[in-house]
């Protein structure tokens, strides 16, 4: 069997927002929000763009929206690429969804609690090792909660989840494993087969069960995300090279020969003391030329050839 990735918006909606997904979504939300307890007994999956539209407000980025037990609203977003101001976007989407519950002239008592569940394929909080984070309004000094728990933010950071199948201990870990690894599996793992809702999720993710139209949409979304990821990586690499060049030039201006030596060490590995001495004997113009040329060197031999040429000039 081959399974689709649920990291794309199409794949995520296929598994968690299809007509057959109700119990799947209940299990997933109970796992991530309520530590696996069966708190959510029923829910209604709704179109995340069907209501709450207000002229002048920016569009929301949501994959799934549902009404759950307790008259709460849950909005879910699966995000593969860390775009600029993403953390602000999460707060904006939560605040917008919460505020647009009210119809004209309705009182604030009509507002119902909102939970924003965000799944990222990148690390968002570098100061926390847990893959699952839960935020509420809390007083800073004495740590007591705001009287009304109206807005909660929950994050699942997939890169932080590294448990193997035999290490899974609870429902939240089982769902995290499914989301992170489903597209790499060829069959339903025995360790997950006892969870009926995850079995259903595997069936929904089975490529063999998709129509030709769905497969075409999936392929387009996968290509889009790969293009976006490639563009981000190229931008990082271009920025790295530009930063190296700028750093080299600044180091030359300040007379910091050690900076060039560190760059050479990073790119080519350790060089001999004799080669270091030859570099130290270069004048300012030669050092600047070396700073430009070193980015094209593949081996230490390239460096030695360049030094020999420079000494002949």
C-alpha positions, 0 to 999 in steps of 0.5 A: 500500500501507498499512503498520501502525505497529510502535511499538504492541505489537500492530504490533511483535509482528506484525512481529517475533514472528509465525510468519513472523518468525524470519529478520526477528528474526534480522536485526534482532537481528544489526543492533542487537546485533552491528553487522550481523554474522551472529552469531545463526544461529538463534533461538526466539521464545517467549512472554515470559510463559510462564515465570519467574513467581514469586509476589510479583514485579511483572509484566514489560513485554515485547513479544518474548522469544527464545533466540538463538545462544550460549544467550542470552536476548533480551528486547525492549520497544517503548516509545512514552511515557516513563512515570515510572521507566522506566529503572528498569523496564528494569533490573527486567525484565532482572534479573527475567528473568535471575534467574527462569531458575533452577528450585528448587535449581538452581545459579548455573552454570545461568544464561545471559546476557541481553540487554535491547533497548529501543526508545523513541519518546522521548529517554532519554539527553540526553548522548548523540547516538547513536541506539544505546547499549550498556551492560555492567558495566565497572570505573569507573576502568580500564574493564575488563569484568566477567569474565562479560558476563551482562547487557547493556542496549541502547537504540534511541532513535528520535527521535535517528535522522534519516537519510534513505533515501539516507543509510543506511549499514548494517543497523542504520540500515536497521532503525531507518528501517523502525521509525520510518517504516514507517507513513508509507510507501506502498511498499517503498523501493528502498534497502531492497528488497535486504534480504530480511528487511526485505522480509518485515517490510514484507509482515507490516506490510501492512494488506492482509494483516491479518485483520479481527480483527487490524485491530480489535485494531490500531485499539484499540491505536493509540487507546489509545496516542494517548489515553495520549500525549494525557494526557501532553501535557495533563499537561505543558501543565497543569504548564507553565501552573501553573508560569507562574502560580506563577512570576508570583506568586513574582516579584511577591512578590519584586518581580521585575517583569522576570519578568512582562515575560519571560512577556509576551514569550514569550506575545505577542512583543516589546512597545514601550518605552511599554507596558513603562513602563505595566506598570512603573507598576502597583502590586503588586495590579495586577501580580498581576492582570496576572499572572493575566490575561496567560495569556488574552491572544491579542495585544498588543492584548488587553494594551493594552486591559487596561492601559487598563482598569487605569488607569481604576480 
